[in-house]
Amino acid sequence: MPTRVVFDTNIWISGLLWRGKPYQCLVLAYAGQVQVVYCQQMLAELATKLRVKFRFSENRLQAVFYNLQRIAERIEIAGDLHVVQDDPTDDIFIECAMVSGARWLVSEDWHLLAPHQYRGVSILTAAEFLALLEHTPLP
């Protein structure tokens, strides 16, 4: 089974809209080289941002969610973790990684990147994640 990883909302959005490092992260997931994990709270945040900030239609949102659910594993979190003091809404990503046993959390959000690691979960930028995978064989 591929190594589990959590992509935060900005990785999904950047990967969907542009062809940079976040896009390359999504390509790894579509190729089955990593197992993306998400929770309902993350999906709700992604929907809101795509709908409001990027004006995605409901049909386009449904297509995004269909593809996400096809390659990702949904898990349940309690929402009890309180770690990110500067932006408590980011706690869901760390909790999702911990509950799912994900090895990595990939983000471009400095609130999440600040600790670099939390209880065995490495928090990396997309570039750091891709560089790490070049030098670390995946199980």
Contacts in CASP RR format, 6 or more apart in sequence:
PFRMAT RR
TARGET T0000
AUTHOR 0000-0000-0000
METHOD contacts of the structure
MODEL  1
MPTRVVFDTNIWISGLLWRGKPYQCLVLAYAGQVQVVYCQQMLAELATKL
RVKFRFSENRLQAVFYNLQRIAERIEIAGDLHVVQDDPTDDIFIECAMVS
GARWLVSEDWHLLAPHQYRGVSILTAAEFLALLEHTPLP
1 35 0 8 1.000
1 139 0 8 1.000
2 32 0 8 1.000
2 33 0 8 1.000
2 34 0 8 1.000
2 35 0 8 1.000
2 138 0 8 1.000
2 139 0 8 1.000
3 34 0 8 1.000
3 35 0 8 1.000
3 103 0 8 1.000
3 104 0 8 1.000
3 138 0 8 1.000
3 139 0 8 1.000
4 34 0 8 1.000
4 35 0 8 1.000
4 36 0 8 1.000
4 37 0 8 1.000
4 73 0 8 1.000
4 97 0 8 1.000
4 100 0 8 1.000
4 101 0 8 1.000
4 102 0 8 1.000
4 103 0 8 1.000
5 29 0 8 1.000
5 34 0 8 1.000
5 35 0 8 1.000
5 36 0 8 1.000
5 37 0 8 1.000
5 102 0 8 1.000
5 103 0 8 1.000
5 104 0 8 1.000
5 105 0 8 1.000
5 106 0 8 1.000
5 129 0 8 1.000
6 36 0 8 1.000
6 37 0 8 1.000
6 38 0 8 1.000
6 42 0 8 1.000
6 93 0 8 1.000
6 96 0 8 1.000
6 97 0 8 1.000
6 100 0 8 1.000
6 102 0 8 1.000
6 104 0 8 1.000
6 105 0 8 1.000
6 106 0 8 1.000
7 22 0 8 1.000
7 25 0 8 1.000
7 26 0 8 1.000
7 29 0 8 1.000
7 36 0 8 1.000
7 38 0 8 1.000
7 106 0 8 1.000
7 107 0 8 1.000
8 42 0 8 1.000
8 90 0 8 1.000
8 93 0 8 1.000
8 105 0 8 1.000
8 106 0 8 1.000
8 107 0 8 1.000
8 108 0 8 1.000
8 109 0 8 1.000
8 112 0 8 1.000
9 42 0 8 1.000
9 45 0 8 1.000
9 46 0 8 1.000
9 49 0 8 1.000
10 22 0 8 1.000
10 107 0 8 1.000
10 108 0 8 1.000
10 109 0 8 1.000
11 22 0 8 1.000
11 25 0 8 1.000
11 26 0 8 1.000
11 106 0 8 1.000
11 107 0 8 1.000
11 108 0 8 1.000
11 126 0 8 1.000
12 22 0 8 1.000
12 26 0 8 1.000
12 46 0 8 1.000
12 68 0 8 1.000
13 22 0 8 1.000
13 46 0 8 1.000
13 49 0 8 1.000
13 50 0 8 1.000
13 54 0 8 1.000
14 20 0 8 1.000
14 22 0 8 1.000
14 23 0 8 1.000
14 108 0 8 1.000
14 126 0 8 1.000
15 22 0 8 1.000
15 23 0 8 1.000
15 25 0 8 1.000
15 26 0 8 1.000
16 26 0 8 1.000
16 50 0 8 1.000
16 64 0 8 1.000
17 54 0 8 1.000
20 126 0 8 1.000
21 125 0 8 1.000
21 126 0 8 1.000
21 127 0 8 1.000
21 130 0 8 1.000
22 106 0 8 1.000
22 108 0 8 1.000
22 126 0 8 1.000
24 126 0 8 1.000
24 130 0 8 1.000
25 34 0 8 1.000
25 106 0 8 1.000
25 126 0 8 1.000
25 129 0 8 1.000
25 130 0 8 1.000
28 34 0 8 1.000
28 133 0 8 1.000
29 35 0 8 1.000
29 36 0 8 1.000
29 71 0 8 1.000
29 72 0 8 1.000
30 71 0 8 1.000
32 71 0 8 1.000
33 133 0 8 1.000
33 138 0 8 1.000
34 133 0 8 1.000
34 138 0 8 1.000
35 72 0 8 1.000
35 73 0 8 1.000
36 68 0 8 1.000
36 71 0 8 1.000
36 72 0 8 1.000
36 73 0 8 1.000
37 72 0 8 1.000
37 73 0 8 1.000
37 74 0 8 1.000
37 75 0 8 1.000
37 96 0 8 1.000
37 97 0 8 1.000
37 100 0 8 1.000
37 101 0 8 1.000
37 102 0 8 1.000
38 68 0 8 1.000
38 72 0 8 1.000
38 73 0 8 1.000
38 74 0 8 1.000
38 75 0 8 1.000
38 96 0 8 1.000
39 74 0 8 1.000
39 75 0 8 1.000
39 76 0 8 1.000
39 77 0 8 1.000
39 92 0 8 1.000
39 95 0 8 1.000
39 96 0 8 1.000
39 99 0 8 1.000
40 74 0 8 1.000
40 76 0 8 1.000
41 77 0 8 1.000
41 79 0 8 1.000
41 92 0 8 1.000
41 96 0 8 1.000
42 92 0 8 1.000
42 93 0 8 1.000
42 96 0 8 1.000
43 65 0 8 1.000
43 68 0 8 1.000
43 74 0 8 1.000
45 89 0 8 1.000
45 92 0 8 1.000
46 64 0 8 1.000
46 68 0 8 1.000
47 61 0 8 1.000
47 65 0 8 1.000
50 56 0 8 1.000
50 60 0 8 1.000
50 61 0 8 1.000
50 64 0 8 1.000
51 61 0 8 1.000
56 64 0 8 1.000
73 100 0 8 1.000
75 96 0 8 1.000
75 99 0 8 1.000
75 100 0 8 1.000
76 99 0 8 1.000
77 92 0 8 1.000
77 95 0 8 1.000
77 96 0 8 1.000
77 99 0 8 1.000
78 95 0 8 1.000
79 91 0 8 1.000
79 92 0 8 1.000
79 95 0 8 1.000
80 95 0 8 1.000
81 91 0 8 1.000
81 92 0 8 1.000
81 94 0 8 1.000
81 95 0 8 1.000
81 98 0 8 1.000
82 88 0 8 1.000
82 91 0 8 1.000
83 91 0 8 1.000
83 94 0 8 1.000
83 115 0 8 1.000
83 118 0 8 1.000
84 90 0 8 1.000
84 91 0 8 1.000
84 94 0 8 1.000
84 111 0 8 1.000
84 112 0 8 1.000
86 111 0 8 1.000
86 114 0 8 1.000
87 109 0 8 1.000
87 111 0 8 1.000
90 109 0 8 1.000
90 111 0 8 1.000
90 112 0 8 1.000
93 105 0 8 1.000
93 107 0 8 1.000
93 112 0 8 1.000
94 105 0 8 1.000
94 112 0 8 1.000
94 118 0 8 1.000
94 121 0 8 1.000
94 123 0 8 1.000
96 102 0 8 1.000
97 104 0 8 1.000
97 105 0 8 1.000
97 121 0 8 1.000
98 118 0 8 1.000
98 119 0 8 1.000
98 121 0 8 1.000
101 121 0 8 1.000
102 121 0 8 1.000
103 120 0 8 1.000
103 121 0 8 1.000
103 122 0 8 1.000
104 121 0 8 1.000
104 122 0 8 1.000
104 123 0 8 1.000
104 124 0 8 1.000
104 129 0 8 1.000
104 132 0 8 1.000
105 112 0 8 1.000
105 121 0 8 1.000
105 122 0 8 1.000
105 123 0 8 1.000
105 124 0 8 1.000
106 124 0 8 1.000
106 125 0 8 1.000
106 126 0 8 1.000
106 129 0 8 1.000
107 113 0 8 1.000
107 123 0 8 1.000
107 124 0 8 1.000
107 125 0 8 1.000
108 125 0 8 1.000
108 126 0 8 1.000
112 123 0 8 1.000
113 123 0 8 1.000
113 124 0 8 1.000
113 125 0 8 1.000
115 123 0 8 1.000
116 122 0 8 1.000
116 123 0 8 1.000
117 123 0 8 1.000
124 132 0 8 1.000
END
